Amino acid sequence: MPEQHSVTARKEAPRQHPTCIAWEGVRIEPMERKYTAVIQKRGRWYVAWVEEIPGVNTQGRTLAEARRNLREALQLVLEENRRLASKERHRSERREPIAVQA
C-alpha cells in the first residue's frame, strides 16, 4: 500500500492542480506516496509494473528508461482514475482522505 508522507488541509478555493483533492470546501494538497516497482530483465528489454496498482506496467530498453516509463504510467493512471471518479460523483457521496499503515 502507498506510504503517506504529508497531508495539508486548508479552507480555500482549490488551485489548478491535477492531483488536488477537495471536499466540502477543504483542499487536500498532493502528497508523495511510495509504491513498489517490480522490474524484470526479459531478453533485451526491462519489463516493469507497480505491485499495488493493477494496470500500471511498461517496458524499456534500459533500466533507466523502464523506470522513467513506469513513473509516467503511474502518474497517468492516477490522474485518469481521479478524472473518471469526478465524472461519476453523486450528490450524497462524501469524499475524505483515508490513511492506513501496511
C-alpha positions in Angstrom: 0.0 0.0 0.0 1.1 3.6 -0.5 3.1 5.2 2.3 1.7 8.5 3.4 4.2 11.3 3.9 2.3 14.5 4.5 -1.2 16.0 4.2 -2.0 19.7 4.3 -5.7 20.7 4.6 -6.8 24.3 4.2 -10.2 26.0 3.7 -9.8 27.9 0.5 -10.5 27.7 -3.2 -8.5 24.9 -4.8 -5.6 25.8 -7.1 -5.5 24.4 -10.6 -3.6 21.2 -9.9 -4.5 17.9 -11.4 -3.9 15.9 -8.2 -5.5 18.4 -5.8 -8.5 16.8 -3.9 -11.2 18.9 -2.4 -14.3 18.1 -0.5 -16.8 20.3 1.5 -14.6 23.3 1.0 -11.4 21.7 2.3 -8.4 21.3 -0.1 -6.0 18.4 0.3 -2.6 19.1 -1.1 -0.9 16.5 -3.2 1.4 14.2 -1.2 4.3 12.0 -2.2 3.5 8.3 -1.9 5.7 5.3 -2.3 4.8 2.2 -4.3 6.7 -1.0 -5.1 8.2 -1.1 -8.6 8.9 -4.6 -9.9 11.4 -4.7 -12.8 12.5 -7.8 -14.6 15.0 -8.2 -17.4 13.5 -10.2 -20.2 15.8 -10.7 -23.1 16.9 -7.3 -24.3 14.1 -5.5 -22.5 13.2 -4.5 -19.0 9.6 -5.1 -18.1 8.2 -3.1 -15.1 5.0 -2.8 -13.1 3.7 -1.3 -9.9 2.8 -4.1 -7.4 0.0 -2.2 -5.6 -1.9 -0.8 -8.6 -3.2 -3.2 -11.4 -2.7 -1.8 -14.9 0.4 0.2 -14.3 3.0 -1.5 -16.4 5.6 -0.7 -19.1 8.9 -1.6 -20.6 12.2 -0.1 -21.6 15.4 -1.0 -23.4 17.4 0.2 -20.4 16.7 0.1 -16.7 16.6 3.9 -16.6 14.1 4.0 -19.4 11.9 1.4 -17.7 11.9 3.4 -14.5 11.1 6.7 -16.3 8.3 5.0 -18.2 6.9 3.4 -15.1 6.8 6.8 -13.3 4.9 8.3 -16.2 2.5 5.3 -16.4 1.7 5.6 -12.7 1.1 9.3 -12.9 -1.2 8.9 -15.9 -3.2 6.1 -14.3 -3.7 8.1 -11.0 -4.8 11.2 -12.9 -7.2 9.2 -15.1 -8.7 7.4 -12.1 -9.3 10.8 -10.4 -10.8 12.2 -13.6 -13.1 9.2 -14.1 -14.2 9.4 -10.4 -15.0 13.1 -10.6 -17.4 12.4 -13.6 -19.3 9.8 -11.6 -19.9 11.8 -8.4 -23.3 11.5 -6.7 -24.9 14.3 -4.6 -25.0 12.1 -1.5 -21.4 10.9 -1.6 -18.7 12.0 0.8 -15.1 12.4 -0.2 -12.4 12.3 2.5 -8.9 11.1 2.9 -8.1 7.7 4.4 -4.7 6.5 5.7 -3.6 3.0 6.6 -0.3 1.5 7.7 0.6 -1.5 5.7 
